[in-house]
Amino acid sequence: MQATIEISDCIRGKSPRGCQCFFVKLGNRGLKVYRTPEERDQAYSNQVWLHSKGLAPRAYFKGKVLIKDCAVGHGFEDRETYCYESELAEVFSWKYRKENDLSYEDYAKYVDRFEDASTEIKRKLRKLDIMWYDDGRCNVGFVDGQAVLIDTADDLVGDSHHLRK
């Protein structure tokens, strides 16, 4: 399914972003937004394949998004961009300790949970003969308690024709 939507609410500073995309939460799902259709299609293909292995959130439809001027600073402003809808995952937040008034000990446990998830994902990818070079707590999350890779545009190198080589 191909869809085109317009995002006109200000998203600057509110949307998590990586080097290639940013994420806009829409209800119980979200959009991963890319500058080019090639970046979107590669990340989408990776995510669909990784989801089939239990290693990524579910990916839904691909589409286009018109980002209005509020996204200044992301490099996406006032232009058509390319997206796909993704299942939400619990992701790492640098603000989690302050937002939840955690002790340093409890925050360390929170950090360790994401570090352990990164190690687990890397181990599972190795079993599939895939090397993951951008491993870290900010690129993993949890869906229904299961550790998943959330940055599927990353350099994943392996024999699968679904992954970037």
Phi and psi in radians as a Rosetta constraint file:
Dihedral C 1 N 2 CA 2 C 2 CIRCULARHARMONIC -1.929 0.35
Dihedral N 2 CA 2 C 2 N 3 CIRCULARHARMONIC 2.276 0.35
Dihedral C 2 N 3 CA 3 C 3 CIRCULARHARMONIC -2.358 0.35
Dihedral N 3 CA 3 C 3 N 4 CIRCULARHARMONIC 2.623 0.35
Dihedral C 3 N 4 CA 4 C 4 CIRCULARHARMONIC -2.177 0.35
Dihedral N 4 CA 4 C 4 N 5 CIRCULARHARMONIC 2.239 0.35
Dihedral C 4 N 5 CA 5 C 5 CIRCULARHARMONIC -2.292 0.35
Dihedral N 5 CA 5 C 5 N 6 CIRCULARHARMONIC 2.884 0.35
Dihedral C 5 N 6 CA 6 C 6 CIRCULARHARMONIC -2.076 0.35
Dihedral N 6 CA 6 C 6 N 7 CIRCULARHARMONIC 2.293 0.35
Dihedral C 6 N 7 CA 7 C 7 CIRCULARHARMONIC -1.871 0.35
Dihedral N 7 CA 7 C 7 N 8 CIRCULARHARMONIC 2.047 0.35
Dihedral C 7 N 8 CA 8 C 8 CIRCULARHARMONIC -2.118 0.35
Dihedral N 8 CA 8 C 8 N 9 CIRCULARHARMONIC -0.144 0.35
Dihedral C 8 N 9 CA 9 C 9 CIRCULARHARMONIC -1.292 0.35
Dihedral N 9 CA 9 C 9 N 10 CIRCULARHARMONIC 2.559 0.35
Dihedral C 9 N 10 CA 10 C 10 CIRCULARHARMONIC -1.151 0.35
Dihedral N 10 CA 10 C 10 N 11 CIRCULARHARMONIC 2.194 0.35
Dihedral C 10 N 11 CA 11 C 11 CIRCULARHARMONIC -2.035 0.35
Dihedral N 11 CA 11 C 11 N 12 CIRCULARHARMONIC -0.073 0.35
Dihedral C 11 N 12 CA 12 C 12 CIRCULARHARMONIC -1.043 0.35
Dihedral N 12 CA 12 C 12 N 13 CIRCULARHARMONIC 2.245 0.35
Dihedral C 12 N 13 CA 13 C 13 CIRCULARHARMONIC 1.371 0.35
Dihedral N 13 CA 13 C 13 N 14 CIRCULARHARMONIC -0.092 0.35
Dihedral C 13 N 14 CA 14 C 14 CIRCULARHARMONIC -1.881 0.35
Dihedral N 14 CA 14 C 14 N 15 CIRCULARHARMONIC -0.250 0.35
Dihedral C 14 N 15 CA 15 C 15 CIRCULARHARMONIC -1.881 0.35
Dihedral N 15 CA 15 C 15 N 16 CIRCULARHARMONIC 2.229 0.35
Dihedral C 15 N 16 CA 16 C 16 CIRCULARHARMONIC -1.083 0.35
Dihedral N 16 CA 16 C 16 N 17 CIRCULARHARMONIC 2.538 0.35
Dihedral C 16 N 17 CA 17 C 17 CIRCULARHARMONIC -2.577 0.35
Dihedral N 17 CA 17 C 17 N 18 CIRCULARHARMONIC 2.714 0.35
Dihedral C 17 N 18 CA 18 C 18 CIRCULARHARMONIC -2.078 0.35
Dihedral N 18 CA 18 C 18 N 19 CIRCULARHARMONIC -2.798 0.35
Dihedral C 18 N 19 CA 19 C 19 CIRCULARHARMONIC -1.253 0.35
Dihedral N 19 CA 19 C 19 N 20 CIRCULARHARMONIC -0.561 0.35
Dihedral C 19 N 20 CA 20 C 20 CIRCULARHARMONIC -1.887 0.35
Dihedral N 20 CA 20 C 20 N 21 CIRCULARHARMONIC -0.355 0.35
Dihedral C 20 N 21 CA 21 C 21 CIRCULARHARMONIC -2.609 0.35
Dihedral N 21 CA 21 C 21 N 22 CIRCULARHARMONIC 3.011 0.35
Dihedral C 21 N 22 CA 22 C 22 CIRCULARHARMONIC -2.317 0.35
Dihedral N 22 CA 22 C 22 N 23 CIRCULARHARMONIC 2.867 0.35
Dihedral C 22 N 23 CA 23 C 23 CIRCULARHARMONIC -2.071 0.35
Dihedral N 23 CA 23 C 23 N 24 CIRCULARHARMONIC 2.282 0.35
Dihedral C 23 N 24 CA 24 C 24 CIRCULARHARMONIC -2.051 0.35
Dihedral N 24 CA 24 C 24 N 25 CIRCULARHARMONIC 2.060 0.35
Dihedral C 24 N 25 CA 25 C 25 CIRCULARHARMONIC -1.334 0.35
Dihedral N 25 CA 25 C 25 N 26 CIRCULARHARMONIC 2.267 0.35
Dihedral C 25 N 26 CA 26 C 26 CIRCULARHARMONIC -2.292 0.35
Dihedral N 26 CA 26 C 26 N 27 CIRCULARHARMONIC 1.656 0.35
Dihedral C 26 N 27 CA 27 C 27 CIRCULARHARMONIC 1.159 0.35
Dihedral N 27 CA 27 C 27 N 28 CIRCULARHARMONIC -2.236 0.35
Dihedral C 27 N 28 CA 28 C 28 CIRCULARHARMONIC -1.668 0.35
Dihedral N 28 CA 28 C 28 N 29 CIRCULARHARMONIC 0.232 0.35
Dihedral C 28 N 29 CA 29 C 29 CIRCULARHARMONIC -2.370 0.35
Dihedral N 29 CA 29 C 29 N 30 CIRCULARHARMONIC -3.073 0.35
Dihedral C 29 N 30 CA 30 C 30 CIRCULARHARMONIC -2.672 0.35
Dihedral N 30 CA 30 C 30 N 31 CIRCULARHARMONIC 2.939 0.35
Dihedral C 30 N 31 CA 31 C 31 CIRCULARHARMONIC -1.948 0.35
Dihedral N 31 CA 31 C 31 N 32 CIRCULARHARMONIC 2.317 0.35
Dihedral C 31 N 32 CA 32 C 32 CIRCULARHARMONIC -1.698 0.35
Dihedral N 32 CA 32 C 32 N 33 CIRCULARHARMONIC 2.077 0.35
Dihedral C 32 N 33 CA 33 C 33 CIRCULARHARMONIC -1.950 0.35
Dihedral N 33 CA 33 C 33 N 34 CIRCULARHARMONIC 2.246 0.35
Dihedral C 33 N 34 CA 34 C 34 CIRCULARHARMONIC -2.151 0.35
Dihedral N 34 CA 34 C 34 N 35 CIRCULARHARMONIC 2.769 0.35
Dihedral C 34 N 35 CA 35 C 35 CIRCULARHARMONIC -1.319 0.35
Dihedral N 35 CA 35 C 35 N 36 CIRCULARHARMONIC -0.590 0.35
Dihedral C 35 N 36 CA 36 C 36 CIRCULARHARMONIC -2.166 0.35
Dihedral N 36 CA 36 C 36 N 37 CIRCULARHARMONIC 2.697 0.35
Dihedral C 36 N 37 CA 37 C 37 CIRCULARHARMONIC -1.172 0.35
Dihedral N 37 CA 37 C 37 N 38 CIRCULARHARMONIC -0.507 0.35
Dihedral C 37 N 38 CA 38 C 38 CIRCULARHARMONIC -1.157 0.35
Dihedral N 38 CA 38 C 38 N 39 CIRCULARHARMONIC -0.765 0.35
Dihedral C 38 N 39 CA 39 C 39 CIRCULARHARMONIC -1.095 0.35
Dihedral N 39 CA 39 C 39 N 40 CIRCULARHARMONIC -0.796 0.35
Dihedral C 39 N 40 CA 40 C 40 CIRCULARHARMONIC -1.047 0.35
Dihedral N 40 CA 40 C 40 N 41 CIRCULARHARMONIC -0.838 0.35
Dihedral C 40 N 41 CA 41 C 41 CIRCULARHARMONIC -1.130 0.35
Dihedral N 41 CA 41 C 41 N 42 CIRCULARHARMONIC -0.652 0.35
Dihedral C 41 N 42 CA 42 C 42 CIRCULARHARMONIC -1.179 0.35
Dihedral N 42 CA 42 C 42 N 43 CIRCULARHARMONIC -0.811 0.35
Dihedral C 42 N 43 CA 43 C 43 CIRCULARHARMONIC -1.106 0.35
Dihedral N 43 CA 43 C 43 N 44 CIRCULARHARMONIC -0.723 0.35
Dihedral C 43 N 44 CA 44 C 44 CIRCULARHARMONIC -1.078 0.35
Dihedral N 44 CA 44 C 44 N 45 CIRCULARHARMONIC -0.847 0.35
Dihedral C 44 N 45 CA 45 C 45 CIRCULARHARMONIC -1.033 0.35
Dihedral N 45 CA 45 C 45 N 46 CIRCULARHARMONIC -0.798 0.35
Dihedral C 45 N 46 CA 46 C 46 CIRCULARHARMONIC -1.037 0.35
Dihedral N 46 CA 46 C 46 N 47 CIRCULARHARMONIC -0.800 0.35
Dihedral C 46 N 47 CA 47 C 47 CIRCULARHARMONIC -1.153 0.35
Dihedral N 47 CA 47 C 47 N 48 CIRCULARHARMONIC -0.733 0.35
Dihedral C 47 N 48 CA 48 C 48 CIRCULARHARMONIC -1.058 0.35
Dihedral N 48 CA 48 C 48 N 49 CIRCULARHARMONIC -0.822 0.35
Dihedral C 48 N 49 CA 49 C 49 CIRCULARHARMONIC -1.137 0.35
Dihedral N 49 CA 49 C 49 N 50 CIRCULARHARMONIC -0.799 0.35
Dihedral C 49 N 50 CA 50 C 50 CIRCULARHARMONIC -1.108 0.35
Dihedral N 50 CA 50 C 50 N 51 CIRCULARHARMONIC -0.637 0.35
Dihedral C 50 N 51 CA 51 C 51 CIRCULARHARMONIC -1.088 0.35
Dihedral N 51 CA 51 C 51 N 52 CIRCULARHARMONIC -0.659 0.35
Dihedral C 51 N 52 CA 52 C 52 CIRCULARHARMONIC -1.108 0.35
Dihedral N 52 CA 52 C 52 N 53 CIRCULARHARMONIC -0.345 0.35
Dihedral C 52 N 53 CA 53 C 53 CIRCULARHARMONIC -1.742 0.35
Dihedral N 53 CA 53 C 53 N 54 CIRCULARHARMONIC 0.067 0.35
Dihedral C 53 N 54 CA 54 C 54 CIRCULARHARMONIC 1.346 0.35
Dihedral N 54 CA 54 C 54 N 55 CIRCULARHARMONIC 0.379 0.35
Dihedral C 54 N 55 CA 55 C 55 CIRCULARHARMONIC -2.013 0.35
Dihedral N 55 CA 55 C 55 N 56 CIRCULARHARMONIC 0.101 0.35
Dihedral C 55 N 56 CA 56 C 56 CIRCULARHARMONIC -2.653 0.35
Dihedral N 56 CA 56 C 56 N 57 CIRCULARHARMONIC 2.770 0.35
Dihedral C 56 N 57 CA 57 C 57 CIRCULARHARMONIC -1.115 0.35
Dihedral N 57 CA 57 C 57 N 58 CIRCULARHARMONIC 2.808 0.35
Dihedral C 57 N 58 CA 58 C 58 CIRCULARHARMONIC -1.181 0.35
Dihedral N 58 CA 58 C 58 N 59 CIRCULARHARMONIC 2.456 0.35
Dihedral C 58 N 59 CA 59 C 59 CIRCULARHARMONIC -1.896 0.35
Dihedral N 59 CA 59 C 59 N 60 CIRCULARHARMONIC 2.438 0.35
Dihedral C 59 N 60 CA 60 C 60 CIRCULARHARMONIC -1.955 0.35
Dihedral N 60 CA 60 C 60 N 61 CIRCULARHARMONIC -2.395 0.35
Dihedral C 60 N 61 CA 61 C 61 CIRCULARHARMONIC -1.225 0.35
Dihedral N 61 CA 61 C 61 N 62 CIRCULARHARMONIC 2.692 0.35
Dihedral C 61 N 62 CA 62 C 62 CIRCULARHARMONIC -1.738 0.35
Dihedral N 62 CA 62 C 62 N 63 CIRCULARHARMONIC 2.651 0.35
Dihedral C 62 N 63 CA 63 C 63 CIRCULARHARMONIC -2.883 0.35
Dihedral N 63 CA 63 C 63 N 64 CIRCULARHARMONIC -2.848 0.35
Dihedral C 63 N 64 CA 64 C 64 CIRCULARHARMONIC -2.185 0.35
Dihedral N 64 CA 64 C 64 N 65 CIRCULARHARMONIC 2.647 0.35
Dihedral C 64 N 65 CA 65 C 65 CIRCULARHARMONIC -2.341 0.35
Dihedral N 65 CA 65 C 65 N 66 CIRCULARHARMONIC 2.323 0.35
Dihedral C 65 N 66 CA 66 C 66 CIRCULARHARMONIC -1.665 0.35
Dihedral N 66 CA 66 C 66 N 67 CIRCULARHARMONIC 2.014 0.35
Dihedral C 66 N 67 CA 67 C 67 CIRCULARHARMONIC -1.669 0.35
Dihedral N 67 CA 67 C 67 N 68 CIRCULARHARMONIC 2.120 0.35
Dihedral C 67 N 68 CA 68 C 68 CIRCULARHARMONIC -1.413 0.35
Dihedral N 68 CA 68 C 68 N 69 CIRCULARHARMONIC 3.098 0.35
Dihedral C 68 N 69 CA 69 C 69 CIRCULARHARMONIC -1.043 0.35
Dihedral N 69 CA 69 C 69 N 70 CIRCULARHARMONIC -0.154 0.35
Dihedral C 69 N 70 CA 70 C 70 CIRCULARHARMONIC -1.257 0.35
Dihedral N 70 CA 70 C 70 N 71 CIRCULARHARMONIC -0.243 0.35
Dihedral C 70 N 71 CA 71 C 71 CIRCULARHARMONIC -1.572 0.35
Dihedral N 71 CA 71 C 71 N 72 CIRCULARHARMONIC 0.318 0.35
Dihedral C 71 N 72 CA 72 C 72 CIRCULARHARMONIC -0.918 0.35
Dihedral N 72 CA 72 C 72 N 73 CIRCULARHARMONIC 2.359 0.35
Dihedral C 72 N 73 CA 73 C 73 CIRCULARHARMONIC 1.810 0.35
Dihedral N 73 CA 73 C 73 N 74 CIRCULARHARMONIC -0.373 0.35
Dihedral C 73 N 74 CA 74 C 74 CIRCULARHARMONIC -1.555 0.35
Dihedral N 74 CA 74 C 74 N 75 CIRCULARHARMONIC -0.247 0.35
Dihedral C 74 N 75 CA 75 C 75 CIRCULARHARMONIC 1.405 0.35
Dihedral N 75 CA 75 C 75 N 76 CIRCULARHARMONIC 0.251 0.35
Dihedral C 75 N 76 CA 76 C 76 CIRCULARHARMONIC -1.988 0.35
Dihedral N 76 CA 76 C 76 N 77 CIRCULARHARMONIC -0.027 0.35
Dihedral C 76 N 77 CA 77 C 77 CIRCULARHARMONIC -1.141 0.35
Dihedral N 77 CA 77 C 77 N 78 CIRCULARHARMONIC 2.482 0.35
Dihedral C 77 N 78 CA 78 C 78 CIRCULARHARMONIC 0.855 0.35
Dihedral N 78 CA 78 C 78 N 79 CIRCULARHARMONIC 0.770 0.35
Dihedral C 78 N 79 CA 79 C 79 CIRCULARHARMONIC -2.625 0.35
Dihedral N 79 CA 79 C 79 N 80 CIRCULARHARMONIC 2.744 0.35
Dihedral C 79 N 80 CA 80 C 80 CIRCULARHARMONIC -1.325 0.35
Dihedral N 80 CA 80 C 80 N 81 CIRCULARHARMONIC 2.308 0.35
Dihedral C 80 N 81 CA 81 C 81 CIRCULARHARMONIC -2.176 0.35
Dihedral N 81 CA 81 C 81 N 82 CIRCULARHARMONIC 3.124 0.35
Dihedral C 81 N 82 CA 82 C 82 CIRCULARHARMONIC -2.158 0.35
Dihedral N 82 CA 82 C 82 N 83 CIRCULARHARMONIC 2.404 0.35
Dihedral C 82 N 83 CA 83 C 83 CIRCULARHARMONIC -2.511 0.35
Dihedral N 83 CA 83 C 83 N 84 CIRCULARHARMONIC 2.968 0.35
Dihedral C 83 N 84 CA 84 C 84 CIRCULARHARMONIC -2.552 0.35
Dihedral N 84 CA 84 C 84 N 85 CIRCULARHARMONIC 2.687 0.35
Dihedral C 84 N 85 CA 85 C 85 CIRCULARHARMONIC -1.486 0.35
Dihedral N 85 CA 85 C 85 N 86 CIRCULARHARMONIC 2.447 0.35
Dihedral C 85 N 86 CA 86 C 86 CIRCULARHARMONIC -2.328 0.35
Dihedral N 86 CA 86 C 86 N 87 CIRCULARHARMONIC 2.583 0.35
Dihedral C 86 N 87 CA 87 C 87 CIRCULARHARMONIC -1.103 0.35
Dihedral N 87 CA 87 C 87 N 88 CIRCULARHARMONIC 2.505 0.35
Dihedral C 87 N 88 CA 88 C 88 CIRCULARHARMONIC -1.320 0.35
Dihedral N 88 CA 88 C 88 N 89 CIRCULARHARMONIC 2.535 0.35
Dihedral C 88 N 89 CA 89 C 89 CIRCULARHARMONIC -2.221 0.35
Dihedral N 89 CA 89 C 89 N 90 CIRCULARHARMONIC 2.647 0.35
Dihedral C 89 N 90 CA 90 C 90 CIRCULARHARMONIC -1.269 0.35
Dihedral N 90 CA 90 C 90 N 91 CIRCULARHARMONIC 2.176 0.35
Dihedral C 90 N 91 CA 91 C 91 CIRCULARHARMONIC -2.067 0.35
Dihedral N 91 CA 91 C 91 N 92 CIRCULARHARMONIC 2.830 0.35
Dihedral C 91 N 92 CA 92 C 92 CIRCULARHARMONIC -1.195 0.35
Dihedral N 92 CA 92 C 92 N 93 CIRCULARHARMONIC 2.423 0.35
Dihedral C 92 N 93 CA 93 C 93 CIRCULARHARMONIC -2.274 0.35
Dihedral N 93 CA 93 C 93 N 94 CIRCULARHARMONIC 2.206 0.35
Dihedral C 93 N 94 CA 94 C 94 CIRCULARHARMONIC -1.142 0.35
Dihedral N 94 CA 94 C 94 N 95 CIRCULARHARMONIC -0.371 0.35
Dihedral C 94 N 95 CA 95 C 95 CIRCULARHARMONIC -1.607 0.35
Dihedral N 95 CA 95 C 95 N 96 CIRCULARHARMONIC -0.010 0.35
Dihedral C 95 N 96 CA 96 C 96 CIRCULARHARMONIC -1.005 0.35
Dihedral N 96 CA 96 C 96 N 97 CIRCULARHARMONIC -0.745 0.35
Dihedral C 96 N 97 CA 97 C 97 CIRCULARHARMONIC -1.064 0.35
Dihedral N 97 CA 97 C 97 N 98 CIRCULARHARMONIC -0.846 0.35
Dihedral C 97 N 98 CA 98 C 98 CIRCULARHARMONIC -1.190 0.35
Dihedral N 98 CA 98 C 98 N 99 CIRCULARHARMONIC -0.755 0.35
Dihedral C 98 N 99 CA 99 C 99 CIRCULARHARMONIC -1.126 0.35
Dihedral N 99 CA 99 C 99 N 100 CIRCULARHARMONIC -0.483 0.35
Dihedral C 99 N 100 CA 100 C 100 CIRCULARHARMONIC -1.947 0.35
Dihedral N 100 CA 100 C 100 N 101 CIRCULARHARMONIC 0.148 0.35
Dihedral C 100 N 101 CA 101 C 101 CIRCULARHARMONIC 0.848 0.35
Dihedral N 101 CA 101 C 101 N 102 CIRCULARHARMONIC 0.917 0.35
Dihedral C 101 N 102 CA 102 C 102 CIRCULARHARMONIC -1.554 0.35
Dihedral N 102 CA 102 C 102 N 103 CIRCULARHARMONIC 2.640 0.35
Dihedral C 102 N 103 CA 103 C 103 CIRCULARHARMONIC -1.248 0.35
Dihedral N 103 CA 103 C 103 N 104 CIRCULARHARMONIC 2.871 0.35
Dihedral C 103 N 104 CA 104 C 104 CIRCULARHARMONIC -1.066 0.35
Dihedral N 104 CA 104 C 104 N 105 CIRCULARHARMONIC -0.646 0.35
Dihedral C 104 N 105 CA 105 C 105 CIRCULARHARMONIC -1.117 0.35
Dihedral N 105 CA 105 C 105 N 106 CIRCULARHARMONIC -0.794 0.35
Dihedral C 105 N 106 CA 106 C 106 CIRCULARHARMONIC -1.178 0.35
Dihedral N 106 CA 106 C 106 N 107 CIRCULARHARMONIC -0.616 0.35
Dihedral C 106 N 107 CA 107 C 107 CIRCULARHARMONIC -1.187 0.35
Dihedral N 107 CA 107 C 107 N 108 CIRCULARHARMONIC -0.650 0.35
Dihedral C 107 N 108 CA 108 C 108 CIRCULARHARMONIC -1.067 0.35
Dihedral N 108 CA 108 C 108 N 109 CIRCULARHARMONIC -0.661 0.35
Dihedral C 108 N 109 CA 109 C 109 CIRCULARHARMONIC -1.145 0.35
Dihedral N 109 CA 109 C 109 N 110 CIRCULARHARMONIC -0.700 0.35
Dihedral C 109 N 110 CA 110 C 110 CIRCULARHARMONIC -1.064 0.35
Dihedral N 110 CA 110 C 110 N 111 CIRCULARHARMONIC -0.844 0.35
Dihedral C 110 N 111 CA 111 C 111 CIRCULARHARMONIC -1.069 0.35
Dihedral N 111 CA 111 C 111 N 112 CIRCULARHARMONIC -0.790 0.35
Dihedral C 111 N 112 CA 112 C 112 CIRCULARHARMONIC -1.045 0.35
Dihedral N 112 CA 112 C 112 N 113 CIRCULARHARMONIC -0.623 0.35
Dihedral C 112 N 113 CA 113 C 113 CIRCULARHARMONIC -1.051 0.35
Dihedral N 113 CA 113 C 113 N 114 CIRCULARHARMONIC -0.727 0.35
Dihedral C 113 N 114 CA 114 C 114 CIRCULARHARMONIC -1.331 0.35
Dihedral N 114 CA 114 C 114 N 115 CIRCULARHARMONIC -0.623 0.35
Dihedral C 114 N 115 CA 115 C 115 CIRCULARHARMONIC -1.100 0.35
Dihedral N 115 CA 115 C 115 N 116 CIRCULARHARMONIC -0.762 0.35
Dihedral C 115 N 116 CA 116 C 116 CIRCULARHARMONIC -1.096 0.35
Dihedral N 116 CA 116 C 116 N 117 CIRCULARHARMONIC -0.670 0.35
Dihedral C 116 N 117 CA 117 C 117 CIRCULARHARMONIC -1.100 0.35
Dihedral N 117 CA 117 C 117 N 118 CIRCULARHARMONIC -0.723 0.35
Dihedral C 117 N 118 CA 118 C 118 CIRCULARHARMONIC -1.071 0.35
Dihedral N 118 CA 118 C 118 N 119 CIRCULARHARMONIC -0.779 0.35
Dihedral C 118 N 119 CA 119 C 119 CIRCULARHARMONIC -1.095 0.35
Dihedral N 119 CA 119 C 119 N 120 CIRCULARHARMONIC -0.740 0.35
Dihedral C 119 N 120 CA 120 C 120 CIRCULARHARMONIC -1.101 0.35
Dihedral N 120 CA 120 C 120 N 121 CIRCULARHARMONIC -0.800 0.35
Dihedral C 120 N 121 CA 121 C 121 CIRCULARHARMONIC -1.092 0.35
Dihedral N 121 CA 121 C 121 N 122 CIRCULARHARMONIC -0.779 0.35
Dihedral C 121 N 122 CA 122 C 122 CIRCULARHARMONIC -1.059 0.35
Dihedral N 122 CA 122 C 122 N 123 CIRCULARHARMONIC -0.714 0.35
Dihedral C 122 N 123 CA 123 C 123 CIRCULARHARMONIC -1.110 0.35
Dihedral N 123 CA 123 C 123 N 124 CIRCULARHARMONIC -0.780 0.35
Dihedral C 123 N 124 CA 124 C 124 CIRCULARHARMONIC -1.142 0.35
Dihedral N 124 CA 124 C 124 N 125 CIRCULARHARMONIC -0.664 0.35
Dihedral C 124 N 125 CA 125 C 125 CIRCULARHARMONIC -1.155 0.35
Dihedral N 125 CA 125 C 125 N 126 CIRCULARHARMONIC -0.677 0.35
Dihedral C 125 N 126 CA 126 C 126 CIRCULARHARMONIC -1.052 0.35
Dihedral N 126 CA 126 C 126 N 127 CIRCULARHARMONIC -0.656 0.35
Dihedral C 126 N 127 CA 127 C 127 CIRCULARHARMONIC -1.102 0.35
Dihedral N 127 CA 127 C 127 N 128 CIRCULARHARMONIC -0.430 0.35
Dihedral C 127 N 128 CA 128 C 128 CIRCULARHARMONIC -1.640 0.35
Dihedral N 128 CA 128 C 128 N 129 CIRCULARHARMONIC 0.174 0.35
Dihedral C 128 N 129 CA 129 C 129 CIRCULARHARMONIC 1.051 0.35
Dihedral N 129 CA 129 C 129 N 130 CIRCULARHARMONIC 0.679 0.35
Dihedral C 129 N 130 CA 130 C 130 CIRCULARHARMONIC -2.082 0.35
Dihedral N 130 CA 130 C 130 N 131 CIRCULARHARMONIC 2.267 0.35
Dihedral C 130 N 131 CA 131 C 131 CIRCULARHARMONIC -1.706 0.35
Dihedral N 131 CA 131 C 131 N 132 CIRCULARHARMONIC 2.338 0.35
Dihedral C 131 N 132 CA 132 C 132 CIRCULARHARMONIC -2.049 0.35
Dihedral N 132 CA 132 C 132 N 133 CIRCULARHARMONIC 2.024 0.35
Dihedral C 132 N 133 CA 133 C 133 CIRCULARHARMONIC -1.718 0.35
Dihedral N 133 CA 133 C 133 N 134 CIRCULARHARMONIC -0.257 0.35
Dihedral C 133 N 134 CA 134 C 134 CIRCULARHARMONIC -1.908 0.35
Dihedral N 134 CA 134 C 134 N 135 CIRCULARHARMONIC 0.833 0.35
Dihedral C 134 N 135 CA 135 C 135 CIRCULARHARMONIC -1.329 0.35
Dihedral N 135 CA 135 C 135 N 136 CIRCULARHARMONIC 2.564 0.35
Dihedral C 135 N 136 CA 136 C 136 CIRCULARHARMONIC 2.837 0.35
Dihedral N 136 CA 136 C 136 N 137 CIRCULARHARMONIC 2.866 0.35
Dihedral C 136 N 137 CA 137 C 137 CIRCULARHARMONIC -1.104 0.35
Dihedral N 137 CA 137 C 137 N 138 CIRCULARHARMONIC -0.402 0.35
Dihedral C 137 N 138 CA 138 C 138 CIRCULARHARMONIC -1.418 0.35
Dihedral N 138 CA 138 C 138 N 139 CIRCULARHARMONIC -0.162 0.35
Dihedral C 138 N 139 CA 139 C 139 CIRCULARHARMONIC -1.894 0.35
Dihedral N 139 CA 139 C 139 N 140 CIRCULARHARMONIC 0.170 0.35
Dihedral C 139 N 140 CA 140 C 140 CIRCULARHARMONIC -2.183 0.35
Dihedral N 140 CA 140 C 140 N 141 CIRCULARHARMONIC 2.846 0.35
Dihedral C 140 N 141 CA 141 C 141 CIRCULARHARMONIC -2.721 0.35
Dihedral N 141 CA 141 C 141 N 142 CIRCULARHARMONIC -2.924 0.35
Dihedral C 141 N 142 CA 142 C 142 CIRCULARHARMONIC -2.346 0.35
Dihedral N 142 CA 142 C 142 N 143 CIRCULARHARMONIC 2.340 0.35
Dihedral C 142 N 143 CA 143 C 143 CIRCULARHARMONIC -2.155 0.35
Dihedral N 143 CA 143 C 143 N 144 CIRCULARHARMONIC 2.062 0.35
Dihedral C 143 N 144 CA 144 C 144 CIRCULARHARMONIC 0.906 0.35
Dihedral N 144 CA 144 C 144 N 145 CIRCULARHARMONIC 0.703 0.35
Dihedral C 144 N 145 CA 145 C 145 CIRCULARHARMONIC 1.403 0.35
Dihedral N 145 CA 145 C 145 N 146 CIRCULARHARMONIC -0.096 0.35
Dihedral C 145 N 146 CA 146 C 146 CIRCULARHARMONIC -1.614 0.35
Dihedral N 146 CA 146 C 146 N 147 CIRCULARHARMONIC 2.282 0.35
Dihedral C 146 N 147 CA 147 C 147 CIRCULARHARMONIC -1.201 0.35
Dihedral N 147 CA 147 C 147 N 148 CIRCULARHARMONIC 2.318 0.35
Dihedral C 147 N 148 CA 148 C 148 CIRCULARHARMONIC -2.394 0.35
Dihedral N 148 CA 148 C 148 N 149 CIRCULARHARMONIC 2.716 0.35
Dihedral C 148 N 149 CA 149 C 149 CIRCULARHARMONIC -1.510 0.35
Dihedral N 149 CA 149 C 149 N 150 CIRCULARHARMONIC 2.192 0.35
Dihedral C 149 N 150 CA 150 C 150 CIRCULARHARMONIC -1.830 0.35
Dihedral N 150 CA 150 C 150 N 151 CIRCULARHARMONIC -0.270 0.35
Dihedral C 150 N 151 CA 151 C 151 CIRCULARHARMONIC -1.869 0.35
Dihedral N 151 CA 151 C 151 N 152 CIRCULARHARMONIC 1.481 0.35
Dihedral C 151 N 152 CA 152 C 152 CIRCULARHARMONIC -1.507 0.35
Dihedral N 152 CA 152 C 152 N 153 CIRCULARHARMONIC 0.013 0.35
Dihedral C 152 N 153 CA 153 C 153 CIRCULARHARMONIC -1.538 0.35
Dihedral N 153 CA 153 C 153 N 154 CIRCULARHARMONIC -0.092 0.35
Dihedral C 153 N 154 CA 154 C 154 CIRCULARHARMONIC -1.096 0.35
Dihedral N 154 CA 154 C 154 N 155 CIRCULARHARMONIC 2.924 0.35
Dihedral C 154 N 155 CA 155 C 155 CIRCULARHARMONIC -1.273 0.35
Dihedral N 155 CA 155 C 155 N 156 CIRCULARHARMONIC 1.759 0.35
Dihedral C 155 N 156 CA 156 C 156 CIRCULARHARMONIC -1.956 0.35
Dihedral N 156 CA 156 C 156 N 157 CIRCULARHARMONIC 2.040 0.35
Dihedral C 156 N 157 CA 157 C 157 CIRCULARHARMONIC -2.047 0.35
Dihedral N 157 CA 157 C 157 N 158 CIRCULARHARMONIC 2.200 0.35
Dihedral C 157 N 158 CA 158 C 158 CIRCULARHARMONIC -2.946 0.35
Dihedral N 158 CA 158 C 158 N 159 CIRCULARHARMONIC -3.041 0.35
Dihedral C 158 N 159 CA 159 C 159 CIRCULARHARMONIC -1.443 0.35
Dihedral N 159 CA 159 C 159 N 160 CIRCULARHARMONIC -0.252 0.35
Dihedral C 159 N 160 CA 160 C 160 CIRCULARHARMONIC -1.136 0.35
Dihedral N 160 CA 160 C 160 N 161 CIRCULARHARMONIC 2.356 0.35
Dihedral C 160 N 161 CA 161 C 161 CIRCULARHARMONIC -1.202 0.35
Dihedral N 161 CA 161 C 161 N 162 CIRCULARHARMONIC -0.193 0.35
Dihedral C 161 N 162 CA 162 C 162 CIRCULARHARMONIC -1.403 0.35
Dihedral N 162 CA 162 C 162 N 163 CIRCULARHARMONIC -0.331 0.35
Dihedral C 162 N 163 CA 163 C 163 CIRCULARHARMONIC -1.840 0.35
Dihedral N 163 CA 163 C 163 N 164 CIRCULARHARMONIC 2.646 0.35
Dihedral C 163 N 164 CA 164 C 164 CIRCULARHARMONIC -1.051 0.35
Dihedral N 164 CA 164 C 164 N 165 CIRCULARHARMONIC 2.414 0.35
